[in-house]
Amino acid sequence: MGNIMQRNHVNILGDGKQTVVFGHGFGCSQDIWRYLVPSFLKDYRVVLFDYVGSGKSDCSAYDGARYSSLEGYAEDLLEVLEELKLGPVVFVGHSVSSMIGLLTSVKKPELFQALIMISPSPRYRNDLPDYYGGFSEDDIRELLQLMEKNFVGWATASAAALINTPDQPSLARQLEETFHAEDPVIMKNFAKATFQSDHRKDLSEVSIPSLIIQCSEDSIVPIEVADYLHAHIHESSLQVIKAKGHYPQLSCPKETADVIINYLSDGNKSKQGFSRGQ
């Protein structure tokens, strides 16, 4: 697989004793954390990386079969953590990266101190009447078909709704540019691995303290999904924040960072907790 640090474009910042690893979601790169990371540099060691096929990773290492499911991305994360040898880390995953981190923690829980999940979902498709993921089968099919036909067009049309900051139009443009920078073919495959996934059965296997961060309004992940995760992950806490949209690390970086830092400062809250926006 070559040099893992180069393959995944790993960057290490700060010199704190506790390590926080940030994992980006679909259509993004480690740059998505640019507004959030400064809040951690004084007290934490920060690790940033790109999944193979995203950002400045080595795209020659991309294998369609390996990355046809989230398990392939979990292998990326596992190999990065084992290469770093930094001891148990706090993993902060955004969107689909939350499930990638969760899968990795189930495989090697000794590598994790805590799991922070921002806008996570174990399954995007509805499985009614028992599970509401926010999308019907037809919704997912149409979404993937649109990406297949015109990924750039999808990115342009979707950015504003995903960021949901009408008073800050520059953020929508930034998100759009982020999508446009990615390889359309690889992103279509990543989208399939994301929106066709179902990892509800893995939730009960999580054995480390976990924090679920849910935005007050999210066009991708409804509040019912956050409630489901909280109910099915042992030793989990749920924080519903005021931020709207699917990218609070861009739209409300201070609020998002404060929630994470407060959780870590409280010793990862070994008891189950719940709060709907302070």
N, C-alpha and C positions, 0 to 999 in steps of 0.2 A: 504493500500500500504506500510505500515511500515514506518520507519524513512527515509524521503526523502534524507537527507544529506548522510546517509549510502547507501541507495539504489542506488543513482547516484554518489557515491564516490566523493562528492563535496569537493574541496579544495579552500581555500581563502588565497591569498598571497598579500603582500604589504599593505600599509596603506594610500593610496591617497584618496582624497575625491570623485573622479569620479570612478565609477565601470565599468570595462570592463569584459564581460563574453565571454569566448571562447567556441564554439561548434565544435566538431570534425566531420569529415565526415564518410562515409561508410568504414568499414574495419579497423578503427583506434580507438584510445582512446585519452584521454586528453594529453597523452605523445607526440602526434604529434606536440604540440605547444612548445616543450622544448627549441628550439633555438630562438623562437620569444618572449616568455614571459619576459626574462630578460630586454628587452628594455622598458617594461612597469612598472616594479616594483618600480622605484623611484617615479613616479608621479601618479600612478593609483593603485586602489585596483583591483586585478585580481581574477576572479572566474573561476575555471576549474571544469569540471564534465564529467562523462561518461553516454551516453544513456544506458538504461537498455538493457543488452545483450552484451555490449561492455566493453572492458577494465576491470576495477576492480569493476564494478557495481554489484549489487546483481542479479545474473542471475536467482535466484529462483523466482524473480518478473516478469520474462519475460512471456508475454502472446501473443501467436501467432496471435490471433484475433486483439488485440489492436495494435500490431506493423505490421499489414499487410498493413498499409498505413502510409504516413508521418504524418498524424494527430495524431497518437499514440505517435510519438516522440515529436511532438509539445506539447502534454499533459505533457510529461516529463519536457520539458523546462519551461512550464508555472508553474508547481508545484514547480520546483526549485526556480524560481524567486519569487513566492509568499511566499515560505518558508524563503527565505533570507531577505525579507523586506528591501532591500537596496535602494529603490527608483528607479527612471528611470535609466536604465543601457544602456551602449553601448554594443550591441551584435555583436560579430565577428563570423561568421559562415563560415566554409570551405565546398565547394562542396555542397552535398545534405543538409548539415546543414544550408546553406544559405536559402533554401526554408523552412526548419523547423522553422528558426527564423522569416522568413517573415510571415508564417501562424500564428505564435504565436503573432506577432505584430499586425496582423489584428484583432485577438480576443481581445487583451488587449494592445492597443497602449500606454496607460498611464504608462506601465511598461518599455517603451523603450525611450531612448534619441536619439539613432541613430542605424541604421542597416548597418553593414559592411559585404559585401558578397564577398568571395574569390572564384573564379572559379565556379560561380553559374550557374544553368540551371533550367528553369521552366518545360522543357520537353526535354528529350534526343532523342526521336524519331522524324524523319522528319514528317511534315504534309504539303507536297508540294501541290501547289506552294507557299503557304503563309508563311511557317515556315520551317527553316532548323535547325534541332537540332543536326545533325552530325551522326545519326544512322538510318538505315532503320529498318523496322519491322523484317526482317530476321537477321540483325546484332544483335538486342536485343535478339531475340530468341536463336541464337547460343551462345551468351555470357552467358545467363542464363543457357542454357543446359550444357555448359562447367563447370560453377560453380557448377551445380548440380552433375555432374559426378566426378569432382575432383577440389575442391576449392583450395587445396594446390598447385596443378599443375598450376591452373590459376594464383595464386598469384606469384609463382616462375617465370612464363613466362611473366607476365605483369609488374612487378615492374620497370624494367629498362626503358621501354617505358613511363610509367606514371611519373617517376621522371625526365626523359630526361636530365640527367647530365653525359654524357659519360666521362667527365674529372674528375668526382667524383664518381667512382664506389661504394664507401662505402655507399653512400646515397641510392643507389638502394638496397643494401643488408639490410640496416636499414629498408627500406620500406617493403621489403619482410618479414623480421622478424616481423614487425608490423602486417602484414596480417596473418602470421602463428600463431600469439599469440591469434587470435580471434576464437570463436566457429564456425566451418564451417557451421553447420546447421542454426544457427541464422544469420550468414552472408549471406547465400543463400536467406533467407527470407527478409533481409534488402535490398539485391540487387534487388529483385523483387519490393519491395516498392519504391525503388529509380528509377530504369530504366523504370518502367511502369507508373510512375506518370506523371501528366499533371496539372500544376498549373498556366497556363497562365491567366486564368480568375481571379486569385487572385491578380495579379499585380496591377490592378487599385485601389485596396482597401487599398494599403499601404499609410499611412498618416504621416509617420515620415521620416526625412531626411535619405537618403540611399546612400552608396558608393559601386559601383561595381568595383572589382579589377579583371582584366583579364590578363592572361599571354600572351606573344607575340606568343607563340605556345603552344597548348594544345590538346592532342590527344582525350580528353573526351569532351571538350567544345570549339567549334569553335568561332571565333570572331563574327560571325553573331548572336550568342546567346546573347553575351554581348550587342551588338547594339540593339537587340530586347528588352532586359530588360530595357536598358536606355530609350528607346522610350516609354515604357509602364508603367514605374514606375514614378509617379509624384515626383518632388523634389529629383531626383536622380543625382548622379555624376558618371562618368565612368573614370577609370584610367587604361590604358593599360601599363603594366610594362615590363621591358626587360626580366625578368625571363621566362624560358621555362619550360614546363611540367605542371602537375596538382597539384603540391605540393610546391608552392613558399615559404611556411613557413619553409620548410626543405632546399630547394636548394638556396634560396635567402632571408634569414630571415631579414637581415638589410633593404634591399630595401622594403620588404613587410611591416615591422614595420614602416619605415619612412613614407610610403604612408598613413598608418592609423593614425599615430600620427600627421602628417601635416594636415590631414583632420579634426581631432578633434580640433587641435589648431586654425584652421580657423573658428571655431564655427559651424562645421557641414555643412557649405556652403548651406544655405537655398535656394540659387538659383541653377538651373541646371548647371552642369559643365561637361567638357570633356577634357581629355588629353590622348595622346598616347605616354606614356613613356618619361620621362624627361631625 
